[in-house]
C-alpha cells in the first residue's frame, strides 16, 4: 500500500474533465465541479487529488480500521 498512482486527467474543449486510472475513464466532471477539480489538482498532489475525486483512495487501510476499537 502506498501513495496513489496511475491517474491522469485530460481537459476537453467543452469544459469537461475526464479522469483516467490506468488508461480507463473512471469519472467525468462538468461545469463547476470540473473547474474546482482543476484548481485543486494544479495546487496539490495531483495523484492524491484524483484518487480522492474518484473515490479510489481508501484501498489498503480497511483492515486496519476494522481493528479500531470504535468499529468493534
C-alpha positions in Angstrom: 0.0 0.0 0.0 1.2 3.5 -0.5 0.6 6.6 -2.5 -2.0 6.5 -5.3 -0.6 6.1 -8.8 -1.7 5.6 -12.3 -4.1 8.5 -12.5 -4.2 11.1 -15.3 -6.7 13.6 -16.5 -7.5 15.4 -19.7 -9.4 18.6 -20.3 -11.8 18.7 -23.2 -12.8 21.8 -25.2 -16.4 21.8 -23.9 -15.2 22.2 -20.3 -15.4 18.6 -19.2 -12.6 16.8 -17.5 -12.0 13.0 -17.8 -10.1 11.3 -15.0 -8.4 8.1 -16.1 -6.9 5.3 -13.9 -4.5 3.0 -15.8 -6.0 4.2 -19.1 -9.7 3.7 -18.3 -12.0 6.6 -17.8 -13.3 6.4 -14.2 -15.2 9.7 -14.0 -16.1 12.8 -16.0 -16.6 16.1 -14.4 -18.6 19.0 -15.9 -19.2 22.6 -15.1 -18.3 24.0 -11.7 -17.1 20.6 -10.4 -14.6 20.4 -13.3 -13.2 23.9 -12.5 -13.0 23.1 -8.8 -11.1 19.9 -9.6 -8.7 21.6 -11.9 -7.8 24.3 -9.3 -7.3 21.7 -6.7 -5.2 19.3 -9.0 -2.9 22.1 -10.0 -2.3 23.3 -6.5 -1.7 20.0 -4.7 -0.6 16.4 -5.2 -2.3 15.5 -8.4 -2.4 11.8 -7.8 -3.9 12.1 -4.4 -6.4 14.7 -5.6 -7.6 12.4 -8.5 -7.8 9.4 -6.2 -10.0 11.4 -3.8 -12.2 12.8 -6.5 -12.8 9.3 -8.0 -13.4 7.7 -4.6 -10.4 5.4 -5.1 -8.4 6.4 -2.1 -9.2 4.1 0.8 -7.7 0.9 -0.5 -5.2 -0.7 1.9 -6.4 0.7 5.2 -9.7 -1.2 5.6 -8.2 -4.0 7.6 -6.5 -1.6 10.0 -9.7 0.4 10.5 -11.6 -2.8 11.2 -9.3 -3.4 14.2 -10.1 0.0 15.6 -12.0 -0.1 19.0 -14.7 2.2 17.6 -15.6 -0.4 14.9 -15.8 -3.4 17.1 
